[in-house]
Every structure is written in structure tokens, then in C-alpha cells.
Amino acid sequence: MTDRFGPNLSDQALDRVLGELRAPAPSDLLRARLDNAMATDGDGGRAGAPSPAGRTAPRAALFARLAAALLIAAFTGLGAWLPALAPGPGSLAASPAFFLAPVPVVRQAVFDDGAAEAEIGLTLVGGDRAAFAALGLVRADWSAALARAENDRGFAAQGGAESGAENVSDLEAIPLD
Amino acid sequence: MSSRNPAGIPGAAGGATAAAKIALPRSHPPPAVPGDDFLLAAAAAGDGAAWSALVERYLGQITGHAWYMLGDPREAEDVAQEAFIRLVAKAAQWQPGGAQLKTWLYRVVVNLCIDHKRKALPIPVEHLPDRGDGGAEAADRELDLRRSVRAALDDLPPRQRAAVVLTYYQGFSNREAGDLLGISDEAMESLLARGRRALKARLKGVKQDLMG
């Protein structure tokens, strides 16, 4: 194949160098999240709503997740502030947007100071936002904050170089200490 | 989630007993290799194995596409997850025989990636998968080469990048890629030509390494 662009690569050479780049395989964590996606998002995570046939009922699933999150919290030093939290009308559990948001947005929105303990807790439950919604971790105008976060995903997806806190400043983040 | 298998997915368990729970016509037995529409209908009816099979079928492809577009594995996984979550929301209303699921998923991912406003940060070495054959010197050279390719790809405008990734890495024809990007065949060819021309110009410095 001829090179129409003088000193640049030929078509063939370009194909060869492009072939050097190979995408990494998806992580097991992502697979685990997606395996639960149908159960979590099928009804928006609301307790008592109809669930697909044969699945664990959402209410039972929420209790199971709540128990798991409490257990994790006990081991990660979060137990001290958990009793102060309770689901309510303004909690994320009531917002479908919470379930549709990319996990890092949720992570940043809920824990905008990037506390390591919270990060560990979130990871341990496999990024399961329903567990955190069940706990009512954040009460705020979630939709507005989410919209801003989505517009400028300035959360610390690259290791915290940009805090992105301005995107979620309306959130009433629960203190972690 | 994988204990039931009404869709009769090869390798999944429990198909016979749970099959009756799925509202699919008895006159249409599960195909040997279940199609996307069949799997999605089964998944919407609560079949975890069918959902897992769909995830398995497309997760690698669309995560890979997002990675080629964005350059960061975590961002790529977020986009892939978002696409699947949208599929969950759409599953119950999905019309069999309409749009192809693969096309729909790619279109969602393409749009999510193009809409992604943040320019990808420089890619740390650990984000480039190690191909691991040859000695240290060869490995270093390969890594440099892959870094150069990654940087050249990241420098492309998003739509040019999408055109290159869809046709080169994902194997779509120009027509299919143009359809995904919502442009005519001619516009797609032009976009692709510009993308490849820009890549050639940016990568000419690696020519010696490649040919050596």
C-alpha cells in the first residue's frame, strides 16, 4: 500500500502500530456490579416494588444489603456515625437518579472528602449503591447535585487530583468521623 | 443469579425447571445459541443466567471501545456500566426484531464517550496492559510504542477517534460505523480519512522503532 502522505506512516504501518494497543479486560468488580444490575435497577431499588420472577424481593434484598453494609461499617470504623443516619424522604433511596449514576459520581457525591474508610466500605460491598441508599447516607437535593456532577465529572476519578467538591456542594455529606 | 437457566444457555444450570416461568412461546424453543433478543426477553422476565450471558457477550467489547475512546480503564468501566444500566431500564420495553442490541449498546457507548467532556489525562504505565513477551529491552520498546499510539489516539478529536476505533478495533464497516455516529457514508469516510491522516502524522516518529 502506498503512502500518500510522504514521510508519515503508510496505511499498513499505521495498522501495525494501532495493533500494538490492546484494551484491558473488564474487571471482576464491574462484572459483579453488572450481574446485580438487573436486580438493583429493575424497580429502582424501592422496597416493596414488584420484582422479576424468582428474584429475592427488593425489601429482603435491601435488608440483606443493610446488614452487609453495617457489618462492613463495623470493621471500617464507620460504625460511630451510622446510628445517626436513617432513610427518609430526602434520602438517595428515593431517587432513581442515584441508581442510574455512574459509580464514581455516587462515590464522590456521598463521600466528597474522599475518606479512605468510606472508599474501602464502598469497595467491599462491590460498589453496591443500593446498600448505601438503604442506609440513607445522604439527604440532599440529589438530582440537582447529580446533574452538576454529570456536567463536569470533576470528581476524583484520577486519584483525587481534582476534588470536584464544587459539584456536590449542595449535598449534606455525612461527616465520617 | 446463575442458578436458573430458562433460556437454555449452554453451560448454565437449571434450565428445564425454570423454563416455564418465562413468558416465551412454547412453539419457539430456545435456539442453540440464544440470540440477543431472546436473552434480553428472558433477562427482563427475571432470568439471571440470560442477563449474565448478555453481559458476558458484550461487556468486553464495549468496555474495550470505551477504553480506546477514553484512555482510562476506570472511566471506561463507568461508561460500560452506564450503558448496561440503561439496557436494564429498557429491557422490558425492548422490541424484538427492531434495532440490534449490539448496535444499540455501541451507540450508547459512542455517545457517552463523545459527550465525555473531560479530556483524558496522560495514561499511567500501569494502565497499559502488559503483553509480556520478550526481554526487558523489547518490553520497554513495546511500552514506548503503545504509549505513543495511546497518546496519538487521545490527541484525535472525539469523533475522529470514534471513527478509527469503531472501524479498526471494533471491526465495524464504514457504513455501520457511520450509522452508529449518525452520519452518511461519505461523511464517515471523510472522518476516518482525517483521523487516519492525523494518526500517521503523529506517529511518524515511531516509524523507525516499528521497522527496526
HADDOCK unambig.tbl for C-alpha pairs under 7 A between the chains (distance, minus, plus):
assign (segid A and resid 8 and name CA) (segid B and resid 200 and name CA) 5.35 0.50 0.50
assign (segid A and resid 8 and name CA) (segid B and resid 201 and name CA) 5.38 0.50 0.50
assign (segid A and resid 8 and name CA) (segid B and resid 204 and name CA) 4.89 0.50 0.50
assign (segid A and resid 9 and name CA) (segid B and resid 200 and name CA) 5.03 0.50 0.50
assign (segid A and resid 9 and name CA) (segid B and resid 204 and name CA) 5.49 0.50 0.50
assign (segid A and resid 9 and name CA) (segid B and resid 207 and name CA) 6.70 0.50 0.50
assign (segid A and resid 14 and name CA) (segid B and resid 200 and name CA) 6.42 0.50 0.50
assign (segid A and resid 17 and name CA) (segid B and resid 149 and name CA) 6.84 0.50 0.50
assign (segid A and resid 18 and name CA) (segid B and resid 149 and name CA) 6.44 0.50 0.50
assign (segid A and resid 20 and name CA) (segid B and resid 146 and name CA) 5.89 0.50 0.50
assign (segid A and resid 21 and name CA) (segid B and resid 146 and name CA) 5.62 0.50 0.50
assign (segid A and resid 21 and name CA) (segid B and resid 149 and name CA) 6.98 0.50 0.50
assign (segid A and resid 22 and name CA) (segid B and resid 129 and name CA) 6.96 0.50 0.50
assign (segid A and resid 23 and name CA) (segid B and resid 64 and name CA) 5.16 0.50 0.50
assign (segid A and resid 23 and name CA) (segid B and resid 67 and name CA) 6.35 0.50 0.50
assign (segid A and resid 23 and name CA) (segid B and resid 68 and name CA) 6.78 0.50 0.50
assign (segid A and resid 24 and name CA) (segid B and resid 64 and name CA) 6.91 0.50 0.50
assign (segid A and resid 24 and name CA) (segid B and resid 129 and name CA) 5.77 0.50 0.50
assign (segid A and resid 25 and name CA) (segid B and resid 60 and name CA) 6.27 0.50 0.50
assign (segid A and resid 26 and name CA) (segid B and resid 60 and name CA) 6.04 0.50 0.50
assign (segid A and resid 26 and name CA) (segid B and resid 63 and name CA) 6.45 0.50 0.50
assign (segid A and resid 30 and name CA) (segid B and resid 77 and name CA) 6.92 0.50 0.50
assign (segid A and resid 34 and name CA) (segid B and resid 81 and name CA) 6.88 0.50 0.50
assign (segid A and resid 35 and name CA) (segid B and resid 52 and name CA) 6.01 0.50 0.50
assign (segid A and resid 37 and name CA) (segid B and resid 85 and name CA) 6.54 0.50 0.50
assign (segid A and resid 38 and name CA) (segid B and resid 88 and name CA) 5.84 0.50 0.50
assign (segid A and resid 41 and name CA) (segid B and resid 88 and name CA) 6.89 0.50 0.50
assign (segid A and resid 42 and name CA) (segid B and resid 88 and name CA) 6.67 0.50 0.50
assign (segid A and resid 42 and name CA) (segid B and resid 89 and name CA) 6.71 0.50 0.50
assign (segid A and resid 52 and name CA) (segid B and resid 45 and name CA) 5.90 0.50 0.50
assign (segid A and resid 52 and name CA) (segid B and resid 46 and name CA) 4.60 0.50 0.50
assign (segid A and resid 53 and name CA) (segid B and resid 45 and name CA) 6.53 0.50 0.50
assign (segid A and resid 53 and name CA) (segid B and resid 46 and name CA) 5.26 0.50 0.50
assign (segid A and resid 54 and name CA) (segid B and resid 46 and name CA) 6.61 0.50 0.50
assign (segid A and resid 55 and name CA) (segid B and resid 46 and name CA) 6.84 0.50 0.50
assign (segid A and resid 100 and name CA) (segid B and resid 85 and name CA) 6.69 0.50 0.50
assign (segid A and resid 102 and name CA) (segid B and resid 78 and name CA) 5.67 0.50 0.50
assign (segid A and resid 102 and name CA) (segid B and resid 82 and name CA) 6.11 0.50 0.50
assign (segid A and resid 103 and name CA) (segid B and resid 78 and name CA) 6.82 0.50 0.50
